[in-house]
Amino acid sequence: MAKIETYATTAPALTDILLGSDINAANATKNFTVESIVDMVSTATIPLTAYASDAAAGAGGVTIGQLWQTTAGHALGVAGVVMVKQ
C-alpha cells in the first residue's frame, strides 16, 4: 500500500467516507461520511460564561484571545454578545 502523502488531494463530496475511531466503543474503527461531520459541526455550540466586563472576564480566568459573553449589566446593555478578551 502506498504512503498516504502520495495520494492526490481533492475536494471532498458530502457522500465521501472518512475513517475514524469510536472512543466510546473500545476505539472500534468506524466509517463517517463528510456530511455527518458537517452536520455535527454546524449544530455544535460553544458554552461561554457571561461577565459584566472585560476585567470581570479576566478575573474569572478568561485569558487574552479567548471568547466570553456579556451579561445585561455590561456597558453595552445587552446580554449574550460574544466578546474577545483583550
N, C-alpha and C positions, 0 to 999 in steps of 0.2 A: 504494500500500500504506500502511496506517495505521501510525503510530508504535507501537512495542511497548508503551509505557506506556498506550495507550488500550484495550488488550485486557483483558477481565475476568480476574481470578485465580481459580483453583480448586485443589482438592486433586488431586494427580496420581494416576493409576492406574498400576499396575505395567506395563501394556502401552503406556502413552503413550510417544511418541518425542520425544527431545531432539536438537537439532542440535549438532554439535561438530566439532573438527578433530583429525586424526590427525597429531601432530607427527613421527611416525616414517615418514610417507609423504608428505613434502613438503606438510604441512598440508592434505591432502585432506579435503574435507568428508565427514562420516560421520553416520549416524543411530545413536543409542543409546537403548535402552529404559530406562525408570526402573528396572525390575527388574535390568538388567545393572549399573547403578551401585550399587544397594542390595547386590547380591551381592558386588561388588568391595569396597565399604566394609566389609561385615560380615566379610570374610575378611582384611582388612588388618591388619598387625602394625606396631607401633612399636618399633624396636630401641632398647633402653635399656641404657646402660652401668651396670655394677654397682659399688657403692662400699661401704666398710665403715662410713661415717658421713656425716652431712650436711656436715661440714667437708671430708672427703675428696672429696665430690662437688663442692664449691665449688673446691677446689684443682685438680680435674680439668676445670674450665671450665663446670660447670653453674651457671646463674645463677638468682636468685630467681624462683620460679614455674615453673621447668622441672621435668620429671619425671626420676627416676633410680630404680634398683632396688637393693635391699640384697644384700649377699653373706652367706654363712653366718657371717662374722666380725662382722656388725652386732650391736648390742646386743639386737636382737630375737631373734637366734639363728636366723633363718630367711632363706634366700636367696630372691630373687625378689619381695619385697614392693615394690610401687610406692610411691614417696615423692615429695613435692613439696618442692623446695629452699626452705629457709627463709632 
